[in-house]
Amino acid sequence: MQQLLQQAQKMQQDLAKAQEELARTLVDGTAGGGLVKATVTGAGELQSLVIDPKAVDPEDTETLADLVVAAVRDANETAQKMQQQKLGPLAQGLGGGGGIPGLPF
């Protein structure tokens, strides 16, 4: 029983370490051929947004808004894939991620 508890504690520590690492890792997403670039953490938190002046048309702000949304979505999709790669094996070791609060999958 003691060994099982030690294994569970180690997995919990590994999971916390992986989550911290994800929170520090930056992931980029782009849209419009690079006219808009969004940077998020591996945990999906938006850190920066860069808009090329060529993308700014005062007569067409809807397109710019669409590009911003697409760039953020692209960055978040990459972050989610990274989360699954890092946290997936740890969650499986804990019996699957479906019932563990705080896991994105």
Phi and psi restraints in degrees (range 20) as a CNS / XPLOR table:
assign (resid 1 and name C) (resid 2 and name N)
       (resid 2 and name CA) (resid 2 and name C) 1.0 -60.4 20.0 2
assign (resid 2 and name N) (resid 2 and name CA)
       (resid 2 and name C) (resid 3 and name N) 1.0 -40.7 20.0 2
assign (resid 2 and name C) (resid 3 and name N)
       (resid 3 and name CA) (resid 3 and name C) 1.0 -64.8 20.0 2
assign (resid 3 and name N) (resid 3 and name CA)
       (resid 3 and name C) (resid 4 and name N) 1.0 -39.8 20.0 2
assign (resid 3 and name C) (resid 4 and name N)
       (resid 4 and name CA) (resid 4 and name C) 1.0 -63.3 20.0 2
assign (resid 4 and name N) (resid 4 and name CA)
       (resid 4 and name C) (resid 5 and name N) 1.0 -41.5 20.0 2
assign (resid 4 and name C) (resid 5 and name N)
       (resid 5 and name CA) (resid 5 and name C) 1.0 -65.0 20.0 2
assign (resid 5 and name N) (resid 5 and name CA)
       (resid 5 and name C) (resid 6 and name N) 1.0 -38.8 20.0 2
assign (resid 5 and name C) (resid 6 and name N)
       (resid 6 and name CA) (resid 6 and name C) 1.0 -64.8 20.0 2
assign (resid 6 and name N) (resid 6 and name CA)
       (resid 6 and name C) (resid 7 and name N) 1.0 -40.9 20.0 2
assign (resid 6 and name C) (resid 7 and name N)
       (resid 7 and name CA) (resid 7 and name C) 1.0 -63.7 20.0 2
assign (resid 7 and name N) (resid 7 and name CA)
       (resid 7 and name C) (resid 8 and name N) 1.0 -41.8 20.0 2
assign (resid 7 and name C) (resid 8 and name N)
       (resid 8 and name CA) (resid 8 and name C) 1.0 -64.5 20.0 2
assign (resid 8 and name N) (resid 8 and name CA)
       (resid 8 and name C) (resid 9 and name N) 1.0 -40.3 20.0 2
assign (resid 8 and name C) (resid 9 and name N)
       (resid 9 and name CA) (resid 9 and name C) 1.0 -64.4 20.0 2
assign (resid 9 and name N) (resid 9 and name CA)
       (resid 9 and name C) (resid 10 and name N) 1.0 -40.7 20.0 2
assign (resid 9 and name C) (resid 10 and name N)
       (resid 10 and name CA) (resid 10 and name C) 1.0 -64.9 20.0 2
assign (resid 10 and name N) (resid 10 and name CA)
       (resid 10 and name C) (resid 11 and name N) 1.0 -43.1 20.0 2
assign (resid 10 and name C) (resid 11 and name N)
       (resid 11 and name CA) (resid 11 and name C) 1.0 -63.4 20.0 2
assign (resid 11 and name N) (resid 11 and name CA)
       (resid 11 and name C) (resid 12 and name N) 1.0 -39.0 20.0 2
assign (resid 11 and name C) (resid 12 and name N)
       (resid 12 and name CA) (resid 12 and name C) 1.0 -64.6 20.0 2
assign (resid 12 and name N) (resid 12 and name CA)
       (resid 12 and name C) (resid 13 and name N) 1.0 -41.5 20.0 2
assign (resid 12 and name C) (resid 13 and name N)
       (resid 13 and name CA) (resid 13 and name C) 1.0 -64.9 20.0 2
assign (resid 13 and name N) (resid 13 and name CA)
       (resid 13 and name C) (resid 14 and name N) 1.0 -42.6 20.0 2
assign (resid 13 and name C) (resid 14 and name N)
       (resid 14 and name CA) (resid 14 and name C) 1.0 -62.5 20.0 2
assign (resid 14 and name N) (resid 14 and name CA)
       (resid 14 and name C) (resid 15 and name N) 1.0 -40.2 20.0 2
assign (resid 14 and name C) (resid 15 and name N)
       (resid 15 and name CA) (resid 15 and name C) 1.0 -64.7 20.0 2
assign (resid 15 and name N) (resid 15 and name CA)
       (resid 15 and name C) (resid 16 and name N) 1.0 -45.0 20.0 2
assign (resid 15 and name C) (resid 16 and name N)
       (resid 16 and name CA) (resid 16 and name C) 1.0 -62.6 20.0 2
assign (resid 16 and name N) (resid 16 and name CA)
       (resid 16 and name C) (resid 17 and name N) 1.0 -41.3 20.0 2
assign (resid 16 and name C) (resid 17 and name N)
       (resid 17 and name CA) (resid 17 and name C) 1.0 -63.3 20.0 2
assign (resid 17 and name N) (resid 17 and name CA)
       (resid 17 and name C) (resid 18 and name N) 1.0 -43.5 20.0 2
assign (resid 17 and name C) (resid 18 and name N)
       (resid 18 and name CA) (resid 18 and name C) 1.0 -64.3 20.0 2
assign (resid 18 and name N) (resid 18 and name CA)
       (resid 18 and name C) (resid 19 and name N) 1.0 -39.6 20.0 2
assign (resid 18 and name C) (resid 19 and name N)
       (resid 19 and name CA) (resid 19 and name C) 1.0 -65.5 20.0 2
assign (resid 19 and name N) (resid 19 and name CA)
       (resid 19 and name C) (resid 20 and name N) 1.0 -40.4 20.0 2
assign (resid 19 and name C) (resid 20 and name N)
       (resid 20 and name CA) (resid 20 and name C) 1.0 -63.6 20.0 2
assign (resid 20 and name N) (resid 20 and name CA)
       (resid 20 and name C) (resid 21 and name N) 1.0 -42.2 20.0 2
assign (resid 20 and name C) (resid 21 and name N)
       (resid 21 and name CA) (resid 21 and name C) 1.0 -62.9 20.0 2
assign (resid 21 and name N) (resid 21 and name CA)
       (resid 21 and name C) (resid 22 and name N) 1.0 -42.1 20.0 2
assign (resid 21 and name C) (resid 22 and name N)
       (resid 22 and name CA) (resid 22 and name C) 1.0 -61.8 20.0 2
assign (resid 22 and name N) (resid 22 and name CA)
       (resid 22 and name C) (resid 23 and name N) 1.0 -39.7 20.0 2
assign (resid 22 and name C) (resid 23 and name N)
       (resid 23 and name CA) (resid 23 and name C) 1.0 -65.2 20.0 2
assign (resid 23 and name N) (resid 23 and name CA)
       (resid 23 and name C) (resid 24 and name N) 1.0 -25.7 20.0 2
assign (resid 23 and name C) (resid 24 and name N)
       (resid 24 and name CA) (resid 24 and name C) 1.0 -91.4 20.0 2
assign (resid 24 and name N) (resid 24 and name CA)
       (resid 24 and name C) (resid 25 and name N) 1.0 -18.1 20.0 2
assign (resid 24 and name C) (resid 25 and name N)
       (resid 25 and name CA) (resid 25 and name C) 1.0 -81.8 20.0 2
assign (resid 25 and name N) (resid 25 and name CA)
       (resid 25 and name C) (resid 26 and name N) 1.0 133.3 20.0 2
assign (resid 25 and name C) (resid 26 and name N)
       (resid 26 and name CA) (resid 26 and name C) 1.0 -102.1 20.0 2
assign (resid 26 and name N) (resid 26 and name CA)
       (resid 26 and name C) (resid 27 and name N) 1.0 138.7 20.0 2
assign (resid 26 and name C) (resid 27 and name N)
       (resid 27 and name CA) (resid 27 and name C) 1.0 -128.8 20.0 2
assign (resid 27 and name N) (resid 27 and name CA)
       (resid 27 and name C) (resid 28 and name N) 1.0 135.1 20.0 2
assign (resid 27 and name C) (resid 28 and name N)
       (resid 28 and name CA) (resid 28 and name C) 1.0 -102.4 20.0 2
assign (resid 28 and name N) (resid 28 and name CA)
       (resid 28 and name C) (resid 29 and name N) 1.0 149.4 20.0 2
assign (resid 28 and name C) (resid 29 and name N)
       (resid 29 and name CA) (resid 29 and name C) 1.0 -136.0 20.0 2
assign (resid 29 and name N) (resid 29 and name CA)
       (resid 29 and name C) (resid 30 and name N) 1.0 147.6 20.0 2
assign (resid 29 and name C) (resid 30 and name N)
       (resid 30 and name CA) (resid 30 and name C) 1.0 -132.1 20.0 2
assign (resid 30 and name N) (resid 30 and name CA)
       (resid 30 and name C) (resid 31 and name N) 1.0 163.1 20.0 2
assign (resid 30 and name C) (resid 31 and name N)
       (resid 31 and name CA) (resid 31 and name C) 1.0 -150.5 20.0 2
assign (resid 31 and name N) (resid 31 and name CA)
       (resid 31 and name C) (resid 32 and name N) 1.0 159.9 20.0 2
assign (resid 31 and name C) (resid 32 and name N)
       (resid 32 and name CA) (resid 32 and name C) 1.0 63.8 20.0 2
assign (resid 32 and name N) (resid 32 and name CA)
       (resid 32 and name C) (resid 33 and name N) 1.0 36.8 20.0 2
assign (resid 32 and name C) (resid 33 and name N)
       (resid 33 and name CA) (resid 33 and name C) 1.0 65.3 20.0 2
assign (resid 33 and name N) (resid 33 and name CA)
       (resid 33 and name C) (resid 34 and name N) 1.0 29.3 20.0 2
assign (resid 33 and name C) (resid 34 and name N)
       (resid 34 and name CA) (resid 34 and name C) 1.0 95.6 20.0 2
assign (resid 34 and name N) (resid 34 and name CA)
       (resid 34 and name C) (resid 35 and name N) 1.0 4.2 20.0 2
assign (resid 34 and name C) (resid 35 and name N)
       (resid 35 and name CA) (resid 35 and name C) 1.0 -67.6 20.0 2
assign (resid 35 and name N) (resid 35 and name CA)
       (resid 35 and name C) (resid 36 and name N) 1.0 -29.3 20.0 2
assign (resid 35 and name C) (resid 36 and name N)
       (resid 36 and name CA) (resid 36 and name C) 1.0 -127.5 20.0 2
assign (resid 36 and name N) (resid 36 and name CA)
       (resid 36 and name C) (resid 37 and name N) 1.0 130.7 20.0 2
assign (resid 36 and name C) (resid 37 and name N)
       (resid 37 and name CA) (resid 37 and name C) 1.0 -128.5 20.0 2
assign (resid 37 and name N) (resid 37 and name CA)
       (resid 37 and name C) (resid 38 and name N) 1.0 125.8 20.0 2
assign (resid 37 and name C) (resid 38 and name N)
       (resid 38 and name CA) (resid 38 and name C) 1.0 -112.7 20.0 2
assign (resid 38 and name N) (resid 38 and name CA)
       (resid 38 and name C) (resid 39 and name N) 1.0 140.4 20.0 2
assign (resid 38 and name C) (resid 39 and name N)
       (resid 39 and name CA) (resid 39 and name C) 1.0 -120.4 20.0 2
assign (resid 39 and name N) (resid 39 and name CA)
       (resid 39 and name C) (resid 40 and name N) 1.0 125.9 20.0 2
assign (resid 39 and name C) (resid 40 and name N)
       (resid 40 and name CA) (resid 40 and name C) 1.0 -124.4 20.0 2
assign (resid 40 and name N) (resid 40 and name CA)
       (resid 40 and name C) (resid 41 and name N) 1.0 161.9 20.0 2
assign (resid 40 and name C) (resid 41 and name N)
       (resid 41 and name CA) (resid 41 and name C) 1.0 -78.4 20.0 2
assign (resid 41 and name N) (resid 41 and name CA)
       (resid 41 and name C) (resid 42 and name N) 1.0 167.5 20.0 2
assign (resid 41 and name C) (resid 42 and name N)
       (resid 42 and name CA) (resid 42 and name C) 1.0 -61.5 20.0 2
assign (resid 42 and name N) (resid 42 and name CA)
       (resid 42 and name C) (resid 43 and name N) 1.0 -18.5 20.0 2
assign (resid 42 and name C) (resid 43 and name N)
       (resid 43 and name CA) (resid 43 and name C) 1.0 -88.3 20.0 2
assign (resid 43 and name N) (resid 43 and name CA)
       (resid 43 and name C) (resid 44 and name N) 1.0 -2.8 20.0 2
assign (resid 43 and name C) (resid 44 and name N)
       (resid 44 and name CA) (resid 44 and name C) 1.0 94.5 20.0 2
assign (resid 44 and name N) (resid 44 and name CA)
       (resid 44 and name C) (resid 45 and name N) 1.0 10.9 20.0 2
assign (resid 44 and name C) (resid 45 and name N)
       (resid 45 and name CA) (resid 45 and name C) 1.0 -87.5 20.0 2
assign (resid 45 and name N) (resid 45 and name CA)
       (resid 45 and name C) (resid 46 and name N) 1.0 124.5 20.0 2
assign (resid 45 and name C) (resid 46 and name N)
       (resid 46 and name CA) (resid 46 and name C) 1.0 -64.8 20.0 2
assign (resid 46 and name N) (resid 46 and name CA)
       (resid 46 and name C) (resid 47 and name N) 1.0 125.5 20.0 2
assign (resid 46 and name C) (resid 47 and name N)
       (resid 47 and name CA) (resid 47 and name C) 1.0 -107.0 20.0 2
assign (resid 47 and name N) (resid 47 and name CA)
       (resid 47 and name C) (resid 48 and name N) 1.0 -38.2 20.0 2
assign (resid 47 and name C) (resid 48 and name N)
       (resid 48 and name CA) (resid 48 and name C) 1.0 -156.1 20.0 2
assign (resid 48 and name N) (resid 48 and name CA)
       (resid 48 and name C) (resid 49 and name N) 1.0 160.5 20.0 2
assign (resid 48 and name C) (resid 49 and name N)
       (resid 49 and name CA) (resid 49 and name C) 1.0 -142.2 20.0 2
assign (resid 49 and name N) (resid 49 and name CA)
       (resid 49 and name C) (resid 50 and name N) 1.0 124.2 20.0 2
assign (resid 49 and name C) (resid 50 and name N)
       (resid 50 and name CA) (resid 50 and name C) 1.0 -118.6 20.0 2
assign (resid 50 and name N) (resid 50 and name CA)
       (resid 50 and name C) (resid 51 and name N) 1.0 126.5 20.0 2
assign (resid 50 and name C) (resid 51 and name N)
       (resid 51 and name CA) (resid 51 and name C) 1.0 -119.2 20.0 2
assign (resid 51 and name N) (resid 51 and name CA)
       (resid 51 and name C) (resid 52 and name N) 1.0 119.3 20.0 2
assign (resid 51 and name C) (resid 52 and name N)
       (resid 52 and name CA) (resid 52 and name C) 1.0 -65.9 20.0 2
assign (resid 52 and name N) (resid 52 and name CA)
       (resid 52 and name C) (resid 53 and name N) 1.0 135.0 20.0 2
assign (resid 52 and name C) (resid 53 and name N)
       (resid 53 and name CA) (resid 53 and name C) 1.0 -55.1 20.0 2
assign (resid 53 and name N) (resid 53 and name CA)
       (resid 53 and name C) (resid 54 and name N) 1.0 -26.3 20.0 2
assign (resid 53 and name C) (resid 54 and name N)
       (resid 54 and name CA) (resid 54 and name C) 1.0 -63.9 20.0 2
assign (resid 54 and name N) (resid 54 and name CA)
       (resid 54 and name C) (resid 55 and name N) 1.0 -22.7 20.0 2
assign (resid 54 and name C) (resid 55 and name N)
       (resid 55 and name CA) (resid 55 and name C) 1.0 -82.3 20.0 2
assign (resid 55 and name N) (resid 55 and name CA)
       (resid 55 and name C) (resid 56 and name N) 1.0 -10.2 20.0 2
assign (resid 55 and name C) (resid 56 and name N)
       (resid 56 and name CA) (resid 56 and name C) 1.0 -92.9 20.0 2
assign (resid 56 and name N) (resid 56 and name CA)
       (resid 56 and name C) (resid 57 and name N) 1.0 113.2 20.0 2
assign (resid 56 and name C) (resid 57 and name N)
       (resid 57 and name CA) (resid 57 and name C) 1.0 -127.1 20.0 2
assign (resid 57 and name N) (resid 57 and name CA)
       (resid 57 and name C) (resid 58 and name N) 1.0 108.6 20.0 2
assign (resid 57 and name C) (resid 58 and name N)
       (resid 58 and name CA) (resid 58 and name C) 1.0 -57.2 20.0 2
assign (resid 58 and name N) (resid 58 and name CA)
       (resid 58 and name C) (resid 59 and name N) 1.0 -22.2 20.0 2
assign (resid 58 and name C) (resid 59 and name N)
       (resid 59 and name CA) (resid 59 and name C) 1.0 -84.5 20.0 2
assign (resid 59 and name N) (resid 59 and name CA)
       (resid 59 and name C) (resid 60 and name N) 1.0 -12.5 20.0 2
assign (resid 59 and name C) (resid 60 and name N)
       (resid 60 and name CA) (resid 60 and name C) 1.0 -139.3 20.0 2
assign (resid 60 and name N) (resid 60 and name CA)
       (resid 60 and name C) (resid 61 and name N) 1.0 69.5 20.0 2
assign (resid 60 and name C) (resid 61 and name N)
       (resid 61 and name CA) (resid 61 and name C) 1.0 -75.1 20.0 2
assign (resid 61 and name N) (resid 61 and name CA)
       (resid 61 and name C) (resid 62 and name N) 1.0 -20.0 20.0 2
assign (resid 61 and name C) (resid 62 and name N)
       (resid 62 and name CA) (resid 62 and name C) 1.0 -63.3 20.0 2
assign (resid 62 and name N) (resid 62 and name CA)
       (resid 62 and name C) (resid 63 and name N) 1.0 -41.2 20.0 2
assign (resid 62 and name C) (resid 63 and name N)
       (resid 63 and name CA) (resid 63 and name C) 1.0 -64.3 20.0 2
assign (resid 63 and name N) (resid 63 and name CA)
       (resid 63 and name C) (resid 64 and name N) 1.0 -42.2 20.0 2
assign (resid 63 and name C) (resid 64 and name N)
       (resid 64 and name CA) (resid 64 and name C) 1.0 -61.6 20.0 2
assign (resid 64 and name N) (resid 64 and name CA)
       (resid 64 and name C) (resid 65 and name N) 1.0 -43.9 20.0 2
assign (resid 64 and name C) (resid 65 and name N)
       (resid 65 and name CA) (resid 65 and name C) 1.0 -60.4 20.0 2
assign (resid 65 and name N) (resid 65 and name CA)
       (resid 65 and name C) (resid 66 and name N) 1.0 -42.4 20.0 2
assign (resid 65 and name C) (resid 66 and name N)
       (resid 66 and name CA) (resid 66 and name C) 1.0 -61.9 20.0 2
assign (resid 66 and name N) (resid 66 and name CA)
       (resid 66 and name C) (resid 67 and name N) 1.0 -39.9 20.0 2
assign (resid 66 and name C) (resid 67 and name N)
       (resid 67 and name CA) (resid 67 and name C) 1.0 -66.1 20.0 2
assign (resid 67 and name N) (resid 67 and name CA)
       (resid 67 and name C) (resid 68 and name N) 1.0 -38.9 20.0 2
assign (resid 67 and name C) (resid 68 and name N)
       (resid 68 and name CA) (resid 68 and name C) 1.0 -63.6 20.0 2
assign (resid 68 and name N) (resid 68 and name CA)
       (resid 68 and name C) (resid 69 and name N) 1.0 -47.8 20.0 2
assign (resid 68 and name C) (resid 69 and name N)
       (resid 69 and name CA) (resid 69 and name C) 1.0 -60.0 20.0 2
assign (resid 69 and name N) (resid 69 and name CA)
       (resid 69 and name C) (resid 70 and name N) 1.0 -42.9 20.0 2
assign (resid 69 and name C) (resid 70 and name N)
       (resid 70 and name CA) (resid 70 and name C) 1.0 -65.1 20.0 2
assign (resid 70 and name N) (resid 70 and name CA)
       (resid 70 and name C) (resid 71 and name N) 1.0 -40.2 20.0 2
assign (resid 70 and name C) (resid 71 and name N)
       (resid 71 and name CA) (resid 71 and name C) 1.0 -66.4 20.0 2
assign (resid 71 and name N) (resid 71 and name CA)
       (resid 71 and name C) (resid 72 and name N) 1.0 -42.1 20.0 2
assign (resid 71 and name C) (resid 72 and name N)
       (resid 72 and name CA) (resid 72 and name C) 1.0 -65.6 20.0 2
assign (resid 72 and name N) (resid 72 and name CA)
       (resid 72 and name C) (resid 73 and name N) 1.0 -42.7 20.0 2
assign (resid 72 and name C) (resid 73 and name N)
       (resid 73 and name CA) (resid 73 and name C) 1.0 -61.6 20.0 2
assign (resid 73 and name N) (resid 73 and name CA)
       (resid 73 and name C) (resid 74 and name N) 1.0 -42.5 20.0 2
assign (resid 73 and name C) (resid 74 and name N)
       (resid 74 and name CA) (resid 74 and name C) 1.0 -61.3 20.0 2
assign (resid 74 and name N) (resid 74 and name CA)
       (resid 74 and name C) (resid 75 and name N) 1.0 -44.9 20.0 2
assign (resid 74 and name C) (resid 75 and name N)
       (resid 75 and name CA) (resid 75 and name C) 1.0 -64.9 20.0 2
assign (resid 75 and name N) (resid 75 and name CA)
       (resid 75 and name C) (resid 76 and name N) 1.0 -41.9 20.0 2
assign (resid 75 and name C) (resid 76 and name N)
       (resid 76 and name CA) (resid 76 and name C) 1.0 -66.6 20.0 2
assign (resid 76 and name N) (resid 76 and name CA)
       (resid 76 and name C) (resid 77 and name N) 1.0 -36.2 20.0 2
assign (resid 76 and name C) (resid 77 and name N)
       (resid 77 and name CA) (resid 77 and name C) 1.0 -62.9 20.0 2
assign (resid 77 and name N) (resid 77 and name CA)
       (resid 77 and name C) (resid 78 and name N) 1.0 -41.6 20.0 2
assign (resid 77 and name C) (resid 78 and name N)
       (resid 78 and name CA) (resid 78 and name C) 1.0 -64.6 20.0 2
assign (resid 78 and name N) (resid 78 and name CA)
       (resid 78 and name C) (resid 79 and name N) 1.0 -41.4 20.0 2
assign (resid 78 and name C) (resid 79 and name N)
       (resid 79 and name CA) (resid 79 and name C) 1.0 -62.7 20.0 2
assign (resid 79 and name N) (resid 79 and name CA)
       (resid 79 and name C) (resid 80 and name N) 1.0 -40.4 20.0 2
assign (resid 79 and name C) (resid 80 and name N)
       (resid 80 and name CA) (resid 80 and name C) 1.0 -64.8 20.0 2
assign (resid 80 and name N) (resid 80 and name CA)
       (resid 80 and name C) (resid 81 and name N) 1.0 -39.8 20.0 2
assign (resid 80 and name C) (resid 81 and name N)
       (resid 81 and name CA) (resid 81 and name C) 1.0 -62.7 20.0 2
assign (resid 81 and name N) (resid 81 and name CA)
       (resid 81 and name C) (resid 82 and name N) 1.0 -40.9 20.0 2
assign (resid 81 and name C) (resid 82 and name N)
       (resid 82 and name CA) (resid 82 and name C) 1.0 -65.4 20.0 2
assign (resid 82 and name N) (resid 82 and name CA)
       (resid 82 and name C) (resid 83 and name N) 1.0 -39.0 20.0 2
assign (resid 82 and name C) (resid 83 and name N)
       (resid 83 and name CA) (resid 83 and name C) 1.0 -60.2 20.0 2
assign (resid 83 and name N) (resid 83 and name CA)
       (resid 83 and name C) (resid 84 and name N) 1.0 -45.4 20.0 2
assign (resid 83 and name C) (resid 84 and name N)
       (resid 84 and name CA) (resid 84 and name C) 1.0 -64.2 20.0 2
assign (resid 84 and name N) (resid 84 and name CA)
       (resid 84 and name C) (resid 85 and name N) 1.0 -38.2 20.0 2
assign (resid 84 and name C) (resid 85 and name N)
       (resid 85 and name CA) (resid 85 and name C) 1.0 -66.7 20.0 2
assign (resid 85 and name N) (resid 85 and name CA)
       (resid 85 and name C) (resid 86 and name N) 1.0 -41.4 20.0 2
assign (resid 85 and name C) (resid 86 and name N)
       (resid 86 and name CA) (resid 86 and name C) 1.0 -81.9 20.0 2
assign (resid 86 and name N) (resid 86 and name CA)
       (resid 86 and name C) (resid 87 and name N) 1.0 -42.3 20.0 2
assign (resid 86 and name C) (resid 87 and name N)
       (resid 87 and name CA) (resid 87 and name C) 1.0 -94.1 20.0 2
assign (resid 87 and name N) (resid 87 and name CA)
       (resid 87 and name C) (resid 88 and name N) 1.0 -23.8 20.0 2
assign (resid 87 and name C) (resid 88 and name N)
       (resid 88 and name CA) (resid 88 and name C) 1.0 -54.3 20.0 2
assign (resid 88 and name N) (resid 88 and name CA)
       (resid 88 and name C) (resid 89 and name N) 1.0 -53.3 20.0 2
assign (resid 88 and name C) (resid 89 and name N)
       (resid 89 and name CA) (resid 89 and name C) 1.0 -61.3 20.0 2
assign (resid 89 and name N) (resid 89 and name CA)
       (resid 89 and name C) (resid 90 and name N) 1.0 -35.3 20.0 2
assign (resid 89 and name C) (resid 90 and name N)
       (resid 90 and name CA) (resid 90 and name C) 1.0 -68.9 20.0 2
assign (resid 90 and name N) (resid 90 and name CA)
       (resid 90 and name C) (resid 91 and name N) 1.0 -40.1 20.0 2
assign (resid 90 and name C) (resid 91 and name N)
       (resid 91 and name CA) (resid 91 and name C) 1.0 -66.4 20.0 2
assign (resid 91 and name N) (resid 91 and name CA)
       (resid 91 and name C) (resid 92 and name N) 1.0 -37.4 20.0 2
assign (resid 91 and name C) (resid 92 and name N)
       (resid 92 and name CA) (resid 92 and name C) 1.0 -64.1 20.0 2
assign (resid 92 and name N) (resid 92 and name CA)
       (resid 92 and name C) (resid 93 and name N) 1.0 -36.6 20.0 2
assign (resid 92 and name C) (resid 93 and name N)
       (resid 93 and name CA) (resid 93 and name C) 1.0 -66.7 20.0 2
assign (resid 93 and name N) (resid 93 and name CA)
       (resid 93 and name C) (resid 94 and name N) 1.0 -21.4 20.0 2
assign (resid 93 and name C) (resid 94 and name N)
       (resid 94 and name CA) (resid 94 and name C) 1.0 -97.6 20.0 2
assign (resid 94 and name N) (resid 94 and name CA)
       (resid 94 and name C) (resid 95 and name N) 1.0 9.7 20.0 2
assign (resid 94 and name C) (resid 95 and name N)
       (resid 95 and name CA) (resid 95 and name C) 1.0 100.1 20.0 2
assign (resid 95 and name N) (resid 95 and name CA)
       (resid 95 and name C) (resid 96 and name N) 1.0 17.3 20.0 2
assign (resid 95 and name C) (resid 96 and name N)
       (resid 96 and name CA) (resid 96 and name C) 1.0 99.8 20.0 2
assign (resid 96 and name N) (resid 96 and name CA)
       (resid 96 and name C) (resid 97 and name N) 1.0 150.1 20.0 2
assign (resid 96 and name C) (resid 97 and name N)
       (resid 97 and name CA) (resid 97 and name C) 1.0 -84.6 20.0 2
assign (resid 97 and name N) (resid 97 and name CA)
       (resid 97 and name C) (resid 98 and name N) 1.0 -12.9 20.0 2
assign (resid 97 and name C) (resid 98 and name N)
       (resid 98 and name CA) (resid 98 and name C) 1.0 -58.7 20.0 2
assign (resid 98 and name N) (resid 98 and name CA)
       (resid 98 and name C) (resid 99 and name N) 1.0 -33.0 20.0 2
assign (resid 98 and name C) (resid 99 and name N)
       (resid 99 and name CA) (resid 99 and name C) 1.0 -108.2 20.0 2
assign (resid 99 and name N) (resid 99 and name CA)
       (resid 99 and name C) (resid 100 and name N) 1.0 10.3 20.0 2
assign (resid 99 and name C) (resid 100 and name N)
       (resid 100 and name CA) (resid 100 and name C) 1.0 -101.0 20.0 2
assign (resid 100 and name N) (resid 100 and name CA)
       (resid 100 and name C) (resid 101 and name N) 1.0 114.2 20.0 2
assign (resid 100 and name C) (resid 101 and name N)
       (resid 101 and name CA) (resid 101 and name C) 1.0 -60.6 20.0 2
assign (resid 101 and name N) (resid 101 and name CA)
       (resid 101 and name C) (resid 102 and name N) 1.0 140.3 20.0 2
assign (resid 101 and name C) (resid 102 and name N)
       (resid 102 and name CA) (resid 102 and name C) 1.0 94.3 20.0 2
assign (resid 102 and name N) (resid 102 and name CA)
       (resid 102 and name C) (resid 103 and name N) 1.0 -12.7 20.0 2
assign (resid 102 and name C) (resid 103 and name N)
       (resid 103 and name CA) (resid 103 and name C) 1.0 -89.1 20.0 2
assign (resid 103 and name N) (resid 103 and name CA)
       (resid 103 and name C) (resid 104 and name N) 1.0 140.1 20.0 2
assign (resid 103 and name C) (resid 104 and name N)
       (resid 104 and name CA) (resid 104 and name C) 1.0 -79.1 20.0 2
assign (resid 104 and name N) (resid 104 and name CA)
       (resid 104 and name C) (resid 105 and name N) 1.0 2.5 20.0 2
